[in-house]
């Protein structure tokens, strides 16, 4: 999806669809459009920049992308030494991903029950559900390690903890990178 940046609006395009601020004449803004569903407009604030989940009109893909984006934000915010917090991020992501797979399966089932047999579209939806299931299993398969202080290391305890935190974040990030959709 192409996002167009307008450096100076000739006339007001209306309100930002994210923050609701009115975009005035002369201000910078961004816009994009779906084939069906109209044009989306956002102001130039960094927090209003469209995310991947905003740039698709597919309900399931948007939910999947939003789940990943939320988990990425939660991982970036994780500063404690509690493995339980990381497991909660992982489990929340897996749960959201499972809902996406269920949505694909439900759509495939609806098509098949409507036609009385499977179709190429229902087969494609089932394939996507299987891909999402595989991604969910990859996420659920991530296990984290407890922090262990190495007294013989030249690094301070805090440096070791920060390195350990990064390694734990990376475990989930690597699994998240396996999403093929």
MODELLER restraints for C-alpha pairs under 7 A, 6 or more apart:
rsr = mdl.restraints
at = mdl.atoms
rsr.add(forms.Gaussian(group=physical.xy_distance, feature=features.Distance(at['CA:1:A'], at['CA:55:A']), mean=6.11, stdev=0.5))
rsr.add(forms.Gaussian(group=physical.xy_distance, feature=features.Distance(at['CA:2:A'], at['CA:32:A']), mean=6.40, stdev=0.5))
rsr.add(forms.Gaussian(group=physical.xy_distance, feature=features.Distance(at['CA:3:A'], at['CA:30:A']), mean=6.49, stdev=0.5))
rsr.add(forms.Gaussian(group=physical.xy_distance, feature=features.Distance(at['CA:3:A'], at['CA:31:A']), mean=5.75, stdev=0.5))
rsr.add(forms.Gaussian(group=physical.xy_distance, feature=features.Distance(at['CA:3:A'], at['CA:32:A']), mean=5.01, stdev=0.5))
rsr.add(forms.Gaussian(group=physical.xy_distance, feature=features.Distance(at['CA:4:A'], at['CA:30:A']), mean=5.51, stdev=0.5))
rsr.add(forms.Gaussian(group=physical.xy_distance, feature=features.Distance(at['CA:4:A'], at['CA:31:A']), mean=5.35, stdev=0.5))
rsr.add(forms.Gaussian(group=physical.xy_distance, feature=features.Distance(at['CA:4:A'], at['CA:32:A']), mean=6.22, stdev=0.5))
rsr.add(forms.Gaussian(group=physical.xy_distance, feature=features.Distance(at['CA:5:A'], at['CA:29:A']), mean=5.91, stdev=0.5))
rsr.add(forms.Gaussian(group=physical.xy_distance, feature=features.Distance(at['CA:5:A'], at['CA:30:A']), mean=4.45, stdev=0.5))
rsr.add(forms.Gaussian(group=physical.xy_distance, feature=features.Distance(at['CA:5:A'], at['CA:31:A']), mean=6.64, stdev=0.5))
rsr.add(forms.Gaussian(group=physical.xy_distance, feature=features.Distance(at['CA:6:A'], at['CA:28:A']), mean=5.56, stdev=0.5))
rsr.add(forms.Gaussian(group=physical.xy_distance, feature=features.Distance(at['CA:6:A'], at['CA:29:A']), mean=5.40, stdev=0.5))
rsr.add(forms.Gaussian(group=physical.xy_distance, feature=features.Distance(at['CA:6:A'], at['CA:30:A']), mean=6.04, stdev=0.5))
rsr.add(forms.Gaussian(group=physical.xy_distance, feature=features.Distance(at['CA:7:A'], at['CA:27:A']), mean=6.89, stdev=0.5))
rsr.add(forms.Gaussian(group=physical.xy_distance, feature=features.Distance(at['CA:7:A'], at['CA:28:A']), mean=4.50, stdev=0.5))
rsr.add(forms.Gaussian(group=physical.xy_distance, feature=features.Distance(at['CA:7:A'], at['CA:29:A']), mean=6.78, stdev=0.5))
rsr.add(forms.Gaussian(group=physical.xy_distance, feature=features.Distance(at['CA:8:A'], at['CA:26:A']), mean=4.33, stdev=0.5))
rsr.add(forms.Gaussian(group=physical.xy_distance, feature=features.Distance(at['CA:8:A'], at['CA:27:A']), mean=4.96, stdev=0.5))
rsr.add(forms.Gaussian(group=physical.xy_distance, feature=features.Distance(at['CA:8:A'], at['CA:28:A']), mean=4.97, stdev=0.5))
rsr.add(forms.Gaussian(group=physical.xy_distance, feature=features.Distance(at['CA:9:A'], at['CA:25:A']), mean=5.00, stdev=0.5))
rsr.add(forms.Gaussian(group=physical.xy_distance, feature=features.Distance(at['CA:9:A'], at['CA:26:A']), mean=4.67, stdev=0.5))
rsr.add(forms.Gaussian(group=physical.xy_distance, feature=features.Distance(at['CA:9:A'], at['CA:27:A']), mean=5.53, stdev=0.5))
rsr.add(forms.Gaussian(group=physical.xy_distance, feature=features.Distance(at['CA:9:A'], at['CA:28:A']), mean=6.29, stdev=0.5))
rsr.add(forms.Gaussian(group=physical.xy_distance, feature=features.Distance(at['CA:10:A'], at['CA:25:A']), mean=5.58, stdev=0.5))
rsr.add(forms.Gaussian(group=physical.xy_distance, feature=features.Distance(at['CA:10:A'], at['CA:26:A']), mean=6.20, stdev=0.5))
rsr.add(forms.Gaussian(group=physical.xy_distance, feature=features.Distance(at['CA:11:A'], at['CA:24:A']), mean=7.00, stdev=0.5))
rsr.add(forms.Gaussian(group=physical.xy_distance, feature=features.Distance(at['CA:11:A'], at['CA:25:A']), mean=4.67, stdev=0.5))
rsr.add(forms.Gaussian(group=physical.xy_distance, feature=features.Distance(at['CA:12:A'], at['CA:23:A']), mean=5.69, stdev=0.5))
rsr.add(forms.Gaussian(group=physical.xy_distance, feature=features.Distance(at['CA:12:A'], at['CA:24:A']), mean=4.78, stdev=0.5))
rsr.add(forms.Gaussian(group=physical.xy_distance, feature=features.Distance(at['CA:12:A'], at['CA:25:A']), mean=4.91, stdev=0.5))
rsr.add(forms.Gaussian(group=physical.xy_distance, feature=features.Distance(at['CA:13:A'], at['CA:23:A']), mean=6.41, stdev=0.5))
rsr.add(forms.Gaussian(group=physical.xy_distance, feature=features.Distance(at['CA:14:A'], at['CA:22:A']), mean=5.75, stdev=0.5))
rsr.add(forms.Gaussian(group=physical.xy_distance, feature=features.Distance(at['CA:14:A'], at['CA:23:A']), mean=5.79, stdev=0.5))
rsr.add(forms.Gaussian(group=physical.xy_distance, feature=features.Distance(at['CA:15:A'], at['CA:21:A']), mean=5.39, stdev=0.5))
rsr.add(forms.Gaussian(group=physical.xy_distance, feature=features.Distance(at['CA:15:A'], at['CA:22:A']), mean=4.22, stdev=0.5))
rsr.add(forms.Gaussian(group=physical.xy_distance, feature=features.Distance(at['CA:15:A'], at['CA:23:A']), mean=5.66, stdev=0.5))
rsr.add(forms.Gaussian(group=physical.xy_distance, feature=features.Distance(at['CA:16:A'], at['CA:22:A']), mean=6.29, stdev=0.5))
rsr.add(forms.Gaussian(group=physical.xy_distance, feature=features.Distance(at['CA:16:A'], at['CA:23:A']), mean=6.65, stdev=0.5))
rsr.add(forms.Gaussian(group=physical.xy_distance, feature=features.Distance(at['CA:16:A'], at['CA:41:A']), mean=5.59, stdev=0.5))
rsr.add(forms.Gaussian(group=physical.xy_distance, feature=features.Distance(at['CA:16:A'], at['CA:42:A']), mean=4.36, stdev=0.5))
rsr.add(forms.Gaussian(group=physical.xy_distance, feature=features.Distance(at['CA:16:A'], at['CA:43:A']), mean=5.30, stdev=0.5))
rsr.add(forms.Gaussian(group=physical.xy_distance, feature=features.Distance(at['CA:17:A'], at['CA:40:A']), mean=6.80, stdev=0.5))
rsr.add(forms.Gaussian(group=physical.xy_distance, feature=features.Distance(at['CA:17:A'], at['CA:41:A']), mean=5.86, stdev=0.5))
rsr.add(forms.Gaussian(group=physical.xy_distance, feature=features.Distance(at['CA:17:A'], at['CA:42:A']), mean=5.69, stdev=0.5))
rsr.add(forms.Gaussian(group=physical.xy_distance, feature=features.Distance(at['CA:18:A'], at['CA:42:A']), mean=6.50, stdev=0.5))
rsr.add(forms.Gaussian(group=physical.xy_distance, feature=features.Distance(at['CA:18:A'], at['CA:48:A']), mean=5.93, stdev=0.5))
rsr.add(forms.Gaussian(group=physical.xy_distance, feature=features.Distance(at['CA:19:A'], at['CA:48:A']), mean=6.93, stdev=0.5))
rsr.add(forms.Gaussian(group=physical.xy_distance, feature=features.Distance(at['CA:23:A'], at['CA:43:A']), mean=6.38, stdev=0.5))
rsr.add(forms.Gaussian(group=physical.xy_distance, feature=features.Distance(at['CA:28:A'], at['CA:43:A']), mean=6.76, stdev=0.5))
rsr.add(forms.Gaussian(group=physical.xy_distance, feature=features.Distance(at['CA:28:A'], at['CA:44:A']), mean=5.71, stdev=0.5))
rsr.add(forms.Gaussian(group=physical.xy_distance, feature=features.Distance(at['CA:29:A'], at['CA:42:A']), mean=5.80, stdev=0.5))
rsr.add(forms.Gaussian(group=physical.xy_distance, feature=features.Distance(at['CA:29:A'], at['CA:43:A']), mean=4.48, stdev=0.5))
rsr.add(forms.Gaussian(group=physical.xy_distance, feature=features.Distance(at['CA:29:A'], at['CA:44:A']), mean=4.94, stdev=0.5))
rsr.add(forms.Gaussian(group=physical.xy_distance, feature=features.Distance(at['CA:30:A'], at['CA:41:A']), mean=5.80, stdev=0.5))
rsr.add(forms.Gaussian(group=physical.xy_distance, feature=features.Distance(at['CA:30:A'], at['CA:42:A']), mean=5.17, stdev=0.5))
rsr.add(forms.Gaussian(group=physical.xy_distance, feature=features.Distance(at['CA:30:A'], at['CA:43:A']), mean=6.20, stdev=0.5))
rsr.add(forms.Gaussian(group=physical.xy_distance, feature=features.Distance(at['CA:30:A'], at['CA:44:A']), mean=6.68, stdev=0.5))
rsr.add(forms.Gaussian(group=physical.xy_distance, feature=features.Distance(at['CA:31:A'], at['CA:39:A']), mean=6.82, stdev=0.5))
rsr.add(forms.Gaussian(group=physical.xy_distance, feature=features.Distance(at['CA:31:A'], at['CA:40:A']), mean=5.42, stdev=0.5))
rsr.add(forms.Gaussian(group=physical.xy_distance, feature=features.Distance(at['CA:31:A'], at['CA:41:A']), mean=4.44, stdev=0.5))
rsr.add(forms.Gaussian(group=physical.xy_distance, feature=features.Distance(at['CA:31:A'], at['CA:42:A']), mean=6.21, stdev=0.5))
rsr.add(forms.Gaussian(group=physical.xy_distance, feature=features.Distance(at['CA:32:A'], at['CA:39:A']), mean=5.70, stdev=0.5))
rsr.add(forms.Gaussian(group=physical.xy_distance, feature=features.Distance(at['CA:32:A'], at['CA:40:A']), mean=5.41, stdev=0.5))
rsr.add(forms.Gaussian(group=physical.xy_distance, feature=features.Distance(at['CA:32:A'], at['CA:41:A']), mean=6.86, stdev=0.5))
rsr.add(forms.Gaussian(group=physical.xy_distance, feature=features.Distance(at['CA:33:A'], at['CA:39:A']), mean=4.13, stdev=0.5))
rsr.add(forms.Gaussian(group=physical.xy_distance, feature=features.Distance(at['CA:33:A'], at['CA:40:A']), mean=5.90, stdev=0.5))
rsr.add(forms.Gaussian(group=physical.xy_distance, feature=features.Distance(at['CA:34:A'], at['CA:57:A']), mean=6.86, stdev=0.5))
rsr.add(forms.Gaussian(group=physical.xy_distance, feature=features.Distance(at['CA:42:A'], at['CA:48:A']), mean=6.19, stdev=0.5))
rsr.add(forms.Gaussian(group=physical.xy_distance, feature=features.Distance(at['CA:52:A'], at['CA:65:A']), mean=6.32, stdev=0.5))
rsr.add(forms.Gaussian(group=physical.xy_distance, feature=features.Distance(at['CA:53:A'], at['CA:62:A']), mean=4.35, stdev=0.5))
rsr.add(forms.Gaussian(group=physical.xy_distance, feature=features.Distance(at['CA:53:A'], at['CA:63:A']), mean=6.91, stdev=0.5))
rsr.add(forms.Gaussian(group=physical.xy_distance, feature=features.Distance(at['CA:53:A'], at['CA:65:A']), mean=4.91, stdev=0.5))
rsr.add(forms.Gaussian(group=physical.xy_distance, feature=features.Distance(at['CA:53:A'], at['CA:66:A']), mean=5.27, stdev=0.5))
rsr.add(forms.Gaussian(group=physical.xy_distance, feature=features.Distance(at['CA:54:A'], at['CA:62:A']), mean=6.78, stdev=0.5))
rsr.add(forms.Gaussian(group=physical.xy_distance, feature=features.Distance(at['CA:56:A'], at['CA:62:A']), mean=6.05, stdev=0.5))
rsr.add(forms.Gaussian(group=physical.xy_distance, feature=features.Distance(at['CA:60:A'], at['CA:100:A']), mean=5.55, stdev=0.5))
rsr.add(forms.Gaussian(group=physical.xy_distance, feature=features.Distance(at['CA:60:A'], at['CA:103:A']), mean=6.77, stdev=0.5))
rsr.add(forms.Gaussian(group=physical.xy_distance, feature=features.Distance(at['CA:63:A'], at['CA:100:A']), mean=6.73, stdev=0.5))
rsr.add(forms.Gaussian(group=physical.xy_distance, feature=features.Distance(at['CA:64:A'], at['CA:97:A']), mean=6.09, stdev=0.5))
rsr.add(forms.Gaussian(group=physical.xy_distance, feature=features.Distance(at['CA:64:A'], at['CA:100:A']), mean=6.36, stdev=0.5))
rsr.add(forms.Gaussian(group=physical.xy_distance, feature=features.Distance(at['CA:67:A'], at['CA:93:A']), mean=5.96, stdev=0.5))
rsr.add(forms.Gaussian(group=physical.xy_distance, feature=features.Distance(at['CA:67:A'], at['CA:96:A']), mean=6.22, stdev=0.5))
rsr.add(forms.Gaussian(group=physical.xy_distance, feature=features.Distance(at['CA:71:A'], at['CA:89:A']), mean=6.24, stdev=0.5))
rsr.add(forms.Gaussian(group=physical.xy_distance, feature=features.Distance(at['CA:71:A'], at['CA:93:A']), mean=6.33, stdev=0.5))
rsr.add(forms.Gaussian(group=physical.xy_distance, feature=features.Distance(at['CA:74:A'], at['CA:89:A']), mean=6.84, stdev=0.5))
rsr.add(forms.Gaussian(group=physical.xy_distance, feature=features.Distance(at['CA:75:A'], at['CA:169:A']), mean=6.23, stdev=0.5))
rsr.add(forms.Gaussian(group=physical.xy_distance, feature=features.Distance(at['CA:83:A'], at['CA:144:A']), mean=6.81, stdev=0.5))
rsr.add(forms.Gaussian(group=physical.xy_distance, feature=features.Distance(at['CA:83:A'], at['CA:146:A']), mean=6.86, stdev=0.5))
rsr.add(forms.Gaussian(group=physical.xy_distance, feature=features.Distance(at['CA:90:A'], at['CA:139:A']), mean=6.66, stdev=0.5))
rsr.add(forms.Gaussian(group=physical.xy_distance, feature=features.Distance(at['CA:90:A'], at['CA:140:A']), mean=6.95, stdev=0.5))
rsr.add(forms.Gaussian(group=physical.xy_distance, feature=features.Distance(at['CA:91:A'], at['CA:140:A']), mean=6.99, stdev=0.5))
rsr.add(forms.Gaussian(group=physical.xy_distance, feature=features.Distance(at['CA:94:A'], at['CA:136:A']), mean=5.37, stdev=0.5))
rsr.add(forms.Gaussian(group=physical.xy_distance, feature=features.Distance(at['CA:94:A'], at['CA:139:A']), mean=6.15, stdev=0.5))
rsr.add(forms.Gaussian(group=physical.xy_distance, feature=features.Distance(at['CA:94:A'], at['CA:140:A']), mean=6.31, stdev=0.5))
rsr.add(forms.Gaussian(group=physical.xy_distance, feature=features.Distance(at['CA:97:A'], at['CA:132:A']), mean=6.81, stdev=0.5))
rsr.add(forms.Gaussian(group=physical.xy_distance, feature=features.Distance(at['CA:97:A'], at['CA:136:A']), mean=5.96, stdev=0.5))
rsr.add(forms.Gaussian(group=physical.xy_distance, feature=features.Distance(at['CA:98:A'], at['CA:133:A']), mean=6.78, stdev=0.5))
rsr.add(forms.Gaussian(group=physical.xy_distance, feature=features.Distance(at['CA:98:A'], at['CA:136:A']), mean=6.49, stdev=0.5))
rsr.add(forms.Gaussian(group=physical.xy_distance, feature=features.Distance(at['CA:101:A'], at['CA:129:A']), mean=4.54, stdev=0.5))
rsr.add(forms.Gaussian(group=physical.xy_distance, feature=features.Distance(at['CA:101:A'], at['CA:132:A']), mean=5.54, stdev=0.5))
rsr.add(forms.Gaussian(group=physical.xy_distance, feature=features.Distance(at['CA:101:A'], at['CA:133:A']), mean=6.17, stdev=0.5))
rsr.add(forms.Gaussian(group=physical.xy_distance, feature=features.Distance(at['CA:104:A'], at['CA:125:A']), mean=5.57, stdev=0.5))
rsr.add(forms.Gaussian(group=physical.xy_distance, feature=features.Distance(at['CA:104:A'], at['CA:126:A']), mean=6.62, stdev=0.5))
rsr.add(forms.Gaussian(group=physical.xy_distance, feature=features.Distance(at['CA:104:A'], at['CA:128:A']), mean=6.92, stdev=0.5))
rsr.add(forms.Gaussian(group=physical.xy_distance, feature=features.Distance(at['CA:104:A'], at['CA:129:A']), mean=5.34, stdev=0.5))
rsr.add(forms.Gaussian(group=physical.xy_distance, feature=features.Distance(at['CA:105:A'], at['CA:125:A']), mean=6.71, stdev=0.5))
rsr.add(forms.Gaussian(group=physical.xy_distance, feature=features.Distance(at['CA:105:A'], at['CA:126:A']), mean=5.84, stdev=0.5))
rsr.add(forms.Gaussian(group=physical.xy_distance, feature=features.Distance(at['CA:105:A'], at['CA:129:A']), mean=6.00, stdev=0.5))
rsr.add(forms.Gaussian(group=physical.xy_distance, feature=features.Distance(at['CA:108:A'], at['CA:122:A']), mean=4.32, stdev=0.5))
rsr.add(forms.Gaussian(group=physical.xy_distance, feature=features.Distance(at['CA:108:A'], at['CA:125:A']), mean=5.59, stdev=0.5))
rsr.add(forms.Gaussian(group=physical.xy_distance, feature=features.Distance(at['CA:108:A'], at['CA:126:A']), mean=6.15, stdev=0.5))
rsr.add(forms.Gaussian(group=physical.xy_distance, feature=features.Distance(at['CA:111:A'], at['CA:122:A']), mean=6.09, stdev=0.5))
rsr.add(forms.Gaussian(group=physical.xy_distance, feature=features.Distance(at['CA:112:A'], at['CA:118:A']), mean=4.86, stdev=0.5))
rsr.add(forms.Gaussian(group=physical.xy_distance, feature=features.Distance(at['CA:112:A'], at['CA:119:A']), mean=6.90, stdev=0.5))
rsr.add(forms.Gaussian(group=physical.xy_distance, feature=features.Distance(at['CA:112:A'], at['CA:122:A']), mean=6.59, stdev=0.5))
rsr.add(forms.Gaussian(group=physical.xy_distance, feature=features.Distance(at['CA:135:A'], at['CA:178:A']), mean=6.69, stdev=0.5))
rsr.add(forms.Gaussian(group=physical.xy_distance, feature=features.Distance(at['CA:135:A'], at['CA:179:A']), mean=5.75, stdev=0.5))
rsr.add(forms.Gaussian(group=physical.xy_distance, feature=features.Distance(at['CA:138:A'], at['CA:175:A']), mean=5.93, stdev=0.5))
rsr.add(forms.Gaussian(group=physical.xy_distance, feature=features.Distance(at['CA:139:A'], at['CA:175:A']), mean=5.67, stdev=0.5))
rsr.add(forms.Gaussian(group=physical.xy_distance, feature=features.Distance(at['CA:139:A'], at['CA:176:A']), mean=6.74, stdev=0.5))
rsr.add(forms.Gaussian(group=physical.xy_distance, feature=features.Distance(at['CA:142:A'], at['CA:171:A']), mean=6.77, stdev=0.5))
rsr.add(forms.Gaussian(group=physical.xy_distance, feature=features.Distance(at['CA:142:A'], at['CA:172:A']), mean=6.38, stdev=0.5))
rsr.add(forms.Gaussian(group=physical.xy_distance, feature=features.Distance(at['CA:144:A'], at['CA:168:A']), mean=6.17, stdev=0.5))
rsr.add(forms.Gaussian(group=physical.xy_distance, feature=features.Distance(at['CA:147:A'], at['CA:164:A']), mean=6.61, stdev=0.5))
rsr.add(forms.Gaussian(group=physical.xy_distance, feature=features.Distance(at['CA:149:A'], at['CA:157:A']), mean=6.52, stdev=0.5))
